[in-house]
Amino acid sequence: MDGKDNKCLKDLLTTIPPNYPVNMIYLNGVPVEVWAFSNIDYEKCLAYFINVDGQVVIFDAEKIDGISFGELVDDDDDFEDF
């Protein structure tokens, strides 16, 4: 991915509101499970996300090459209450 593509993704991240549901980001093609987007420091090129445990995780925004939006589905739910 060239610098222009990275800039486009960083620009997209600046438009996403805090706590927006994100279930997966891809760092150099490797999937990383997250819960929500927090914010981006555009000047330092750092993207902040919240993981499923509620911890803030920080990534180099230039290494993010994909984002899957939406909430995670808990595979352990077998609809036992129905």
N, C-alpha and C positions, 0 to 999 in steps of 0.2 A: 504494500500500500504506500503510495507516495504521500508527501506532506499535505497536498491539497485534500486528499481523502480524509486524513486525520483531522484536518481543520474542520471539515464538514461535520464529522462526528462530534467534535468538541462544540461546534456551533449548535448542533441538535441538543446536546446536554444542557446548554445554557437556557433552553426554552422549556425544559421539563421542571415542573414545580417540585418542591421538597416533599418527601414521602410518597412520591409517585410509584405505584406498584411495578416492580421489575422482578422477573423470576430468574433470569440468567444473563450474565454477560460473558463475552468470549474474549479472552486475552491470548492474542496470537493463535487463535483457533481452539484454545482449550476452554471448555465451559466451566464457569464458576457460579455457583448458586448464590443468589442474593435475594433480599426481600423487597427492598425499596431503594430508590435513588434519594440521596440527601442533597448534595450540591456539587458544584465544580469550581475549583480555583483555576480560572482560565490562564492567569499569568504563570502560575507554577505548574500548570498542566496536570493537576491532580483531581481525580474524580472520587467523590465520597459516596459510599453506599452503606446500607444497613443490612446486616446478614440476618439469617433466620433466628439467631440467638439474641438479636437486638443490639449487637455490637457494631460500631462503625468500622468499616474497612475502607482502605484508601488504595487507589490504583493509579498508575501512570495512564493518563487519558490517551496518550498516543499509542498505547499497546492494546487498547480496547478496539476490537475490530468487528464487534457485533453485540446487539442487545436484544433480548427477548422480553417483551413487555407483558404485563398481566400478573396475576397473583399465582403463587404456587398452589398446586393441588396436593393435599395430603393423601398419599397412597395408603395410609393406614386406616383411613375412614372407610368402613365397610357398610355404612348406613345401618349400623346396629340399632339405632333408635326407631327405625321404621318397621 
